[in-house]
Amino acid sequence: MPKPLVVDASLLFRLILPGPHQAGVDALVSGWLANGYGLFAPSLAAYELTSALAKAVHFQQITAEEGRRALALAQRLGVQLVAPHDELVRSAFVWTLRLERAAAHDSFYLTLAERLECDLWTADRRLRNTVDLPWVRLVEETGS
């Protein structure tokens, strides 16, 4: 099994859509893959990413074709999606209460990283600041 890294939808979104951070995130992810890391995410990431792309198309931030290309790129990344199971759900619930949040989305990423004993990489500054643990890493902290 490759060395695991958990990536969240915010990082994936920056990776697949053109923008000021895309090149830096692409270099970071390419480096991970070249060094034997495997990318993991809860299956929730597929829903979040698809929803974000559909929203961007709906509000005409990108074209439908750009959305299709971005989705195809995301699918080619080989992110190993982990389906929720009882233990993961229970741990995500505990994280959600601990963070005093009303929604559990971020908690599934945190739980998966905790279970795999690896870093969670995000582009979500709010998540990084809220959790403030050394294994929750913000893309911008690397200069990306």
Secondary structure as UniProt FT lines:
FT   STRAND          3..7
FT   HELIX           9..16
FT   TURN            20..21
FT   HELIX           22..34
FT   TURN            35..36
FT   STRAND          37..42
FT   HELIX           44..58
FT   TURN            59..60
FT   HELIX           64..76
FT   STRAND          80..82
FT   HELIX           86..98
FT   TURN            99..100
FT   HELIX           105..116
FT   STRAND          120..122
FT   HELIX           125..131
FT   TURN            134..135
FT   STRAND          136..138
FT   HELIX           139..142
//
